[in-house]
Amino acid sequence: MTVQQGNFLDARQVVQVKEGMTRAQVRFLLGTPMLPDAFDRDRWDYLYYLKVGRLQKAEEQRLTIYFTDDKVSRIENVGAPTEVPATEAPAASTPAAESPPAKTP
């Protein structure tokens, strides 16, 4: 039985989070945090847990974002991916991202 819980963290998104970003920018990239802390408004925890079968070890990831004056002041990464595969090109340079030429009637 597979058990998956939390926020799936993609390396392309994780590497874009930088100090100085606003809460809205972080929420746009990563979504709503899995664990909003009722005692500390300035800490967001993104947790991901994946357990496949009974014999394999569970995969656990945690990305904690700390805010000061509503801007990212510190990032703690425990197991979240940060390496984007080299075979992936930036979105702007792919043919699919370019708009097709306009047709005239």
N, C-alpha and C positions, 0 to 999 in steps of 0.2 A: 504494500500500500504506500502510495506517495503522499506526503504531507508537505504542503507549501503554504507559507504564511508571510505576511509583511509586504514591504515595498521592494519590488525587484529593482535592483540598482544596475544600470547600464553604464559601462565605462565611459562612453561618449558624453553622458550626462554628468557623471561624477567629476570628471576632469575639468568641466566648465565652471564648477562652483569655486569661487575665489573670495578672498577677504575683501570686504567693502561692498559686496552685493547686498541688495535689500531683501527683505523677507519675501516680497512679491516675486522677485527674480528667482530666488531659491525654490519657491513653490511652483513656479512655472517650469523649472528644469526637473525637479524631483517629485513633485506632487505634494500632497498633504502628508505630514509626518505620521508614522504609525503610532508613535507614543508621544502625544502632546503632554508635557509635564505640567501638572496643575500647580506645582510649587515653584517652578522656575520657568517663567514665560520666555526667557532668553536662551532656552536650550531646546533643540528639536532633535529627536532620535529617529533615524530611518533604520529599521531592522528588517532583515530577510532571513528566512529559515527554510531549508529544503531537505527533506528526509525521503530518500528513495529506498524502499524495501526495509527489511529488518537488519540486514547485515552491514550495509554501508554506513559510514559515519555521516552525520548530518552536516550540511553546509550552512554556516552561519556568517552573516555579514552585519556590520554596524557602522553607520556613518552618523556622527553627532556633529551638529552645527550649533555654534554658540554665537549669540548676537550681543552687541553693545550699541546702544542708541539706534536700534532697529537695522543695523548693518552687521554682516558676518565679521566676527572678530577672530574666530578660531575654528578649525575643522579637525575632528578626530576620525581617522579611518581605521577600522579593524576588519580587514578581510573584504572590503568592497573593491570591486575591480577598478583598475586605473590604466590598464594597457589596452589601447584601441588597436585592433588588428591592422597591420601594415597594409594589407590588401584593400582596405577601405579608403576610398578617396574622399576628400571634403565634399559635402553636399552641393556646393555651388559649382563645382567643376564637372559634375556628372551630367551626361546628356539629358537624363530624365528631369533634372532640375531646371534646364533651360526651356524657355517657352518657344513653341513652334512659330514659324513665321506667319504673319497674318495673311489670310487669303482674301483676294479681292473678287467681288462677284462679276 
